[in-house]
Amino acid sequence: MFLLGTFYFFASFLIFTCISVIFSKNPVNSVLFLVLAFLNSTFLFILIGAEFVGIILAIVYIGAVAILFFICGDDVGYSNYYLNVQY
């Protein structure tokens, strides 16, 4: 019963983070939600017994794709765009 509740918690949080990735207007927040989605899917894989797949997912996607976006986002001027935002 505990595992089923934990699975439903992580699955619902995964759906929330995926929707937040799509509808976020700030690309940096979108990538942070994407990292949370990757972490949630890693926890789901570990929960169902596929530890190797979960750890590889965390290393490859969080370690490469998300960090690459932060590095490239700094190069193309996202940081300057967000410094000049008028509220």
Order of alpha helices (4+ residues) and beta strands (2+ residues): alpha-alpha-alpha-alpha-alpha
